Protein backbone atom coordinates (compact mmCIF):
# COMPACT_ATOMS: atom_id res chain seq x y z
CA UNK A 1 0.00 0.00 0.00
CA UNK A 2 2.90 2.38 0.72
CA UNK A 3 4.12 2.10 -2.87
CA UNK A 4 0.65 2.78 -4.27
CA UNK A 5 0.26 5.86 -2.05
CA UNK A 6 3.75 7.07 -3.03
CA UNK A 7 2.93 6.60 -6.73
CA UNK A 8 -0.36 8.43 -6.25
CA UNK A 9 1.34 11.35 -4.54
CA UNK A 10 3.91 11.59 -7.36
CA UNK A 11 1.06 11.51 -9.89
CA UNK A 12 -0.84 14.34 -8.22
CA UNK A 13 2.35 16.38 -7.73
CA UNK A 14 3.24 16.05 -11.42
CA UNK A 15 -0.31 16.87 -12.51
CA UNK A 16 -0.43 19.99 -10.37
CA UNK A 17 3.04 20.98 -11.59
CA UNK A 18 2.04 20.71 -15.24
CA UNK A 19 -1.02 22.89 -14.70
CA UNK A 20 0.98 25.46 -12.74
CA UNK A 21 3.45 25.56 -15.65
CA UNK A 22 0.54 26.06 -18.06
CA UNK A 23 -0.91 28.86 -15.95
CA UNK A 24 2.50 30.53 -15.69
CA UNK A 25 2.95 30.29 -19.47
CA UNK A 26 6.02 28.04 -19.42
CA UNK A 27 4.06 25.28 -21.16
CA UNK A 28 2.02 26.75 -24.04
CA UNK A 29 -1.74 26.27 -23.68
CA UNK A 30 -1.80 24.90 -27.24
CA UNK A 31 0.13 21.83 -26.08
CA UNK A 32 -2.69 20.62 -23.81
CA UNK A 33 -6.42 20.04 -24.04
CA UNK A 34 -5.91 18.42 -27.42
CA UNK A 35 -4.90 21.81 -28.81
CA UNK A 36 -8.57 22.86 -28.68
CA UNK A 37 -8.14 25.83 -26.36
CA UNK A 38 -8.48 28.94 -28.50
CA UNK A 39 -6.82 31.25 -25.99
CA UNK A 40 -5.09 31.37 -22.65
CA UNK A 41 -8.35 32.65 -21.12
CA UNK A 42 -10.09 29.48 -22.31
CA UNK A 43 -7.42 27.20 -20.85
CA UNK A 44 -7.09 28.98 -17.49
CA UNK A 45 -10.36 27.69 -15.90
CA UNK A 46 -9.64 24.18 -17.16
CA UNK A 47 -6.21 24.20 -15.51
CA UNK A 48 -7.59 25.63 -12.27
CA UNK A 49 -10.32 22.96 -12.11
CA UNK A 50 -7.73 20.25 -12.78
CA UNK A 51 -5.54 21.61 -9.97
CA UNK A 52 -8.52 21.52 -7.58
CA UNK A 53 -9.38 17.94 -8.61
CA UNK A 54 -5.74 16.95 -8.17
CA UNK A 55 -5.57 18.50 -4.70
CA UNK A 56 -8.71 16.59 -3.69
CA UNK A 57 -7.24 13.38 -5.13
CA UNK A 58 -3.93 13.99 -3.38
CA UNK A 59 -5.62 14.54 -0.02
CA UNK A 60 -7.70 11.41 -0.59
CA UNK A 61 -4.53 9.46 -1.39
CA UNK A 62 -2.91 10.64 1.82
CA UNK A 63 -6.02 9.61 3.76
CA UNK A 64 -6.02 6.16 2.12
CA UNK A 65 -2.41 5.70 3.21
CA UNK A 66 -3.37 5.89 6.86
CA UNK A 67 -3.89 2.60 8.67
CA UNK A 68 -6.91 3.58 10.79
CA UNK A 69 -9.61 3.61 8.11
CA UNK A 70 -10.82 0.02 8.31
CA UNK A 71 -14.44 1.07 8.91
CA UNK A 72 -14.57 2.99 5.61
CA UNK A 73 -12.97 0.27 3.49
CA UNK A 74 -15.87 -0.14 1.05
CA UNK A 75 -16.30 3.61 0.48
CA UNK A 76 -12.57 4.08 -0.06
CA UNK A 77 -12.54 1.24 -2.57
CA UNK A 78 -15.48 2.74 -4.49
CA UNK A 79 -13.75 6.14 -4.65
CA UNK A 80 -10.51 4.49 -5.80
CA UNK A 81 -12.37 2.73 -8.63
CA UNK A 82 -14.01 6.05 -9.57
CA UNK A 83 -10.54 7.59 -9.88
CA UNK A 84 -9.41 4.58 -11.94
CA UNK A 85 -12.29 5.21 -14.34
CA UNK A 86 -11.65 8.96 -14.44
CA UNK A 87 -7.91 8.64 -15.06
CA UNK A 88 -8.42 5.82 -17.59
CA UNK A 89 -10.71 8.04 -19.66
CA UNK A 90 -8.15 10.83 -19.37
CA UNK A 91 -5.38 8.44 -20.45
CA UNK A 92 -7.28 7.52 -23.62
CA UNK A 93 -7.90 11.20 -24.35
CA UNK A 94 -4.20 11.95 -23.96
CA UNK A 95 -3.31 9.27 -26.50
CA UNK A 96 -5.32 11.09 -29.17
CA UNK A 97 -4.13 14.57 -28.16
CA UNK A 98 -1.12 16.71 -28.98
CA UNK A 99 2.42 15.27 -29.12
CA UNK A 100 3.10 16.70 -25.63
CA UNK A 101 0.03 14.91 -24.28
CA UNK A 102 1.01 11.65 -25.97
CA UNK A 103 4.59 11.69 -24.71
CA UNK A 104 4.30 13.31 -21.27
CA UNK A 105 0.74 13.56 -20.01
CA UNK A 106 -0.24 10.02 -20.99
CA UNK A 107 2.64 8.57 -18.96
CA UNK A 108 1.67 10.65 -15.94
CA UNK A 109 -1.97 9.57 -16.24
CA UNK A 110 -0.89 5.95 -16.60
CA UNK A 111 0.91 6.34 -13.27
CA UNK A 112 -2.36 7.65 -11.79
CA UNK A 113 -4.34 4.72 -13.18
CA UNK A 114 -1.87 2.15 -11.81
CA UNK A 115 -1.64 3.77 -8.38
CA UNK A 116 -5.42 3.96 -7.99
CA UNK A 117 -5.88 0.36 -9.16
CA UNK A 118 -3.36 -0.73 -6.55
CA UNK A 119 -5.09 1.30 -3.83
CA UNK A 120 -8.46 -0.18 -4.86
CA UNK A 121 -7.38 -3.82 -4.80
CA UNK A 122 -4.82 -3.94 -1.98
CA UNK A 123 -5.98 -4.89 1.47
CA UNK A 124 -6.09 -2.24 4.14
SERO-4910 file (N, C-alpha, C, O; in steps of 0.05 Angstrom, whole numbers):
BEGIN
 pado doro    nc1    nc2    nc3   cac1   cac2   cac3    cc1    cc2    cc3    oc1    oc2    oc3
  Unk    A     17    -24      0      0      0      0     17     25      0     10     45    -12
  Unk    A     41     24     14     58     48     14     67     56    -13     68     79    -20
  Unk    A     73     36    -30     82     42    -57     60     55    -74     65     74    -88
  Unk    A     36     45    -71     13     56    -85      8     85    -77      3    102    -94
  Unk    A      9     90    -51      5    117    -41     28    136    -51     23    159    -58
  Unk    A     52    126    -51     75    141    -61     71    148    -90     75    171    -99
  Unk    A     63    128   -106     59    132   -135     36    152   -139     38    170   -156
  Unk    A     15    150   -123     -7    169   -125      1    197   -119     -7    216   -132
  Unk    A     17    200    -98     27    227    -91     45    239   -113     43    263   -119
  Unk    A     62    223   -125     78    232   -147     60    240   -170     65    261   -183
  Unk    A     40    224   -176     21    230   -198      8    257   -194      8    274   -212
  Unk    A     -3    262   -170    -17    287   -164      3    310   -164     -4    332   -173
  Unk    A     27    306   -154     47    328   -155     54    335   -183     55    359   -190
  Unk    A     58    315   -201     65    321   -228     42    334   -243     46    352   -259
  Unk    A     17    325   -237     -6    337   -250     -9    367   -242    -14    384   -259
  Unk    A     -7    372   -217     -9    400   -207     14    416   -219     10    439   -228
  Unk    A     38    405   -220     61    420   -232     56    427   -261     62    449   -269
  Unk    A     46    408   -277     41    414   -305     21    437   -308     25    455   -324
  Unk    A      0    437   -292    -20    458   -294    -10    485   -284    -18    506   -294
  Unk    A      7    484   -264     20    509   -255     38    520   -277     38    544   -282
  Unk    A     52    503   -291     69    511   -313     53    522   -336     61    540   -350
  Unk    A     29    511   -340     11    521   -361      1    549   -353      1    567   -370
  Unk    A     -8    552   -328    -18    577   -319      4    599   -320     -2    622   -327
  Unk    A     28    591   -314     50    611   -314     60    616   -342     76    635   -346
  Unk    A     51    601   -362     59    606   -389     84    591   -398     92    595   -421
  Unk    A     96    576   -381    120    561   -388    114    539   -408    128    534   -428
  Unk    A     91    525   -404     81    506   -423     59    520   -439     40    529   -426
  Unk    A     61    521   -465     40    535   -481     13    521   -478     12    496   -478
  Unk    A     -8    537   -476    -35    525   -474    -43    509   -498    -61    493   -496
  Unk    A    -30    513   -520    -36    498   -545    -26    469   -543    -33    453   -560
  Unk    A     -8    464   -524      3    437   -522    -16    418   -506    -12    394   -507
  Unk    A    -36    429   -493    -54    412   -476    -82    416   -486    -88    432   -504
  Unk    A   -100    400   -474   -128    401   -481   -133    394   -510   -152    404   -523
  Unk    A   -116    377   -521   -118    368   -548   -114    391   -568   -121    388   -592
  Unk    A   -102    413   -559    -98    436   -576   -124    451   -582   -124    469   -600
  Unk    A   -145    445   -568   -171    457   -574   -176    484   -560   -194    499   -568
  Unk    A   -159    491   -540   -163    517   -527   -155    539   -547   -133    539   -557
  Unk    A   -174    557   -551   -170    579   -570   -152    601   -559   -140    616   -574
  Unk    A   -152    604   -532   -136    625   -520   -128    616   -492   -137    596   -481
  Unk    A   -110    632   -480   -102    627   -453   -125    630   -434   -128    615   -415
  Unk    A   -143    649   -439   -167    653   -422   -185    629   -423   -199    624   -403
  Unk    A   -186    614   -444   -202    590   -446   -189    567   -430   -203    551   -417
  Unk    A   -163    566   -431   -148    544   -417   -146    548   -387   -145    529   -372
  Unk    A   -146    573   -378   -142    580   -350   -162    566   -331   -154    553   -312
  Unk    A   -188    568   -336   -207    554   -318   -204    524   -318   -208    510   -298
  Unk    A   -197    513   -341   -193    484   -343   -169    475   -325   -171    456   -311
  Unk    A   -147    490   -327   -124    484   -310   -130    487   -281   -121    471   -264
  Unk    A   -145    508   -274   -152    513   -245   -169    490   -235   -165    480   -213
  Unk    A   -189    482   -250   -206    459   -242   -190    434   -239   -194    419   -220
  Unk    A   -171    429   -258   -155    405   -256   -136    406   -231   -131    385   -219
  Unk    A   -127    430   -224   -111    432   -199   -128    426   -175   -119    411   -157
  Unk    A   -153    436   -174   -170    430   -152   -176    400   -150   -175    389   -128
  Unk    A   -182    388   -172   -188    359   -172   -163    344   -163   -165    324   -148
  Unk    A   -140    352   -171   -115    339   -163   -109    343   -134    -99    324   -121
  Unk    A   -115    366   -123   -111    370    -94   -130    352    -78   -122    340    -59
  Unk    A   -155    350    -87   -174    332    -74   -164    303    -76   -165    288    -56
  Unk    A   -155    295    -99   -145    268   -103   -120    263    -86   -117    241    -75
  Unk    A   -103    283    -84    -79    280    -68    -85    277    -38    -73    260    -24
  Unk    A   -104    293    -28   -112    291      0   -125    264      4   -120    251     25
  Unk    A   -142    255    -14   -154    228    -12   -133    206    -11   -134    188      5
  Unk    A   -112    209    -28    -91    189    -28    -76    189     -1    -69    167      9
  Unk    A    -71    212     10    -58    213     36    -76    200     58    -66    186     76
  Unk    A   -102    204     56   -120    192     75   -121    162     72   -121    147     92
  Unk    A   -120    152     47   -120    123     42    -95    110     54    -96     87     63
  Unk    A    -73    125     54    -48    114     64    -48    110     94    -30     96    105
  Unk    A    -67    121    108    -67    118    137    -79     90    144    -95     79    129
  Unk    A    -70     79    166    -78     52    173   -104     50    189   -113     28    194
  Unk    A   -116     72    197   -138     72    216   -166     72    202   -186     76    216
  Unk    A   -167     69    176   -192     72    162   -207     46    156   -220     44    135
  Unk    A   -204     26    172   -216      0    166   -247      2    164   -259    -14    149
  Unk    A   -260     20    179   -289     21    178   -299     33    152   -323     29    145
  Unk    A   -283     47    137   -291     60    112   -280     46     88   -278     57     66
  Unk    A   -273     20     91   -259      5     70   -275      5     44   -264     10     22
  Unk    A   -301     -1     45   -317     -3     21   -319     24      7   -317     25    -18
  Unk    A   -324     46     22   -326     72     10   -300     81     -3   -300     92    -25
  Unk    A   -278     75     10   -251     82     -1   -247     66    -27   -236     77    -46
  Unk    A   -254     41    -27   -251     25    -51   -268     35    -74   -258     36    -97
  Unk    A   -292     44    -69   -310     55    -90   -297     80   -101   -297     84   -125
  Unk    A   -287     98    -84   -275    123    -93   -250    117   -109   -245    130   -129
  Unk    A   -234     97   -101   -210     90   -116   -218     80   -144   -205     88   -164
  Unk    A   -239     64   -146   -247     55   -173   -258     78   -189   -255     78   -214
  Unk    A   -271     97   -177   -280    121   -191   -256    136   -203   -257    144   -227
  Unk    A   -235    139   -187   -211    152   -198   -198    135   -220   -187    146   -239
  Unk    A   -199    109   -217   -188     92   -239   -203     97   -265   -191    100   -286
  Unk    A   -229     98   -263   -246    104   -287   -239    132   -298   -236    135   -322
  Unk    A   -238    152   -281   -233    179   -289   -206    182   -302   -204    193   -324
  Unk    A   -185    171   -290   -158    173   -301   -155    155   -326   -139    161   -343
  Unk    A   -170    133   -328   -168    116   -352   -180    131   -376   -169    130   -398
  Unk    A   -202    145   -372   -214    161   -393   -195    183   -401   -191    188   -425
  Unk    A   -183    196   -382   -163    217   -387   -139    206   -403   -129    219   -421
  Unk    A   -130    182   -395   -108    169   -409   -114    165   -439    -97    170   -456
  Unk    A   -138    155   -444   -146    150   -472   -147    177   -487   -139    179   -511
  Unk    A   -157    198   -474   -158    224   -487   -130    235   -493   -126    247   -513
  Unk    A   -111    230   -475    -84    239   -479    -71    225   -503    -55    237   -517
  Unk    A    -78    200   -508    -66    185   -530    -75    196   -557    -62    191   -577
  Unk    A    -97    210   -558   -106    222   -583   -102    252   -584   -113    266   -602
  Unk    A    -87    263   -565    -83    291   -563    -58    301   -578    -49    288   -597
  Unk    A    -46    322   -568    -22    334   -580      2    317   -574      1    299   -557
  Unk    A     24    321   -588     48    305   -582     57    307   -553     67    288   -542
  Unk    A     55    331   -541     62    334   -513     45    316   -495     54    304   -477
  Unk    A     19    315   -501      1    298   -486      7    269   -489      6    253   -470
  Unk    A     14    261   -514     20    233   -519     46    224   -505     47    202   -494
  Unk    A     66    242   -505     92    234   -494     95    238   -464    108    223   -451
  Unk    A     82    259   -454     86    266   -425     61    261   -409     62    245   -389
  Unk    A     39    273   -416     15    271   -400      4    243   -399     -6    235   -378
  Unk    A      6    228   -421     -5    200   -420     11    183   -400     -1    166   -387
  Unk    A     37    187   -398     53    171   -379     46    179   -350     44    161   -333
  Unk    A     41    204   -346     33    213   -319      6    202   -312      2    192   -289
  Unk    A    -13    203   -330    -39    191   -325    -38    161   -321    -53    150   -305
  Unk    A    -21    148   -336    -18    119   -332     -9    113   -304    -18     94   -291
  Unk    A      9    130   -293     18    127   -265     -6    130   -246     -8    115   -227
  Unk    A    -23    149   -252    -47    153   -236    -66    129   -237    -78    122   -217
  Unk    A    -69    118   -261    -87     94   -264    -76     71   -247    -90     58   -232
  Unk    A    -50     66   -250    -37     43   -236    -39     47   -206    -45     28   -191
  Unk    A    -33     71   -197    -33     75   -168    -61     72   -156    -64     61   -134
  Unk    A    -81     82   -170   -108     79   -160   -119     50   -162   -134     42   -144
  Unk    A   -110     36   -182   -118      7   -183   -105     -7   -159   -119    -23   -146
  Unk    A    -80     -1   -154    -67    -15   -131    -81     -7   -105    -84    -24    -87
  Unk    A    -88     18   -102   -102     26    -77   -129     13    -75   -139      7    -53
  Unk    A   -142      8    -97   -169     -4    -97   -168    -33    -90   -186    -43    -76
  Unk    A   -148    -48   -100   -148    -76    -96   -131    -86    -72   -135   -108    -62
  Unk    A   -113    -70    -62    -96    -79    -40   -112    -78    -14   -130    -61    -10
  Unk    A   -106    -96      4   -120    -98     29   -110    -76     48    -86    -68     48
  Unk    A   -128    -66     63   -122    -45     83   -119    -57    110   -113    -42    129
***
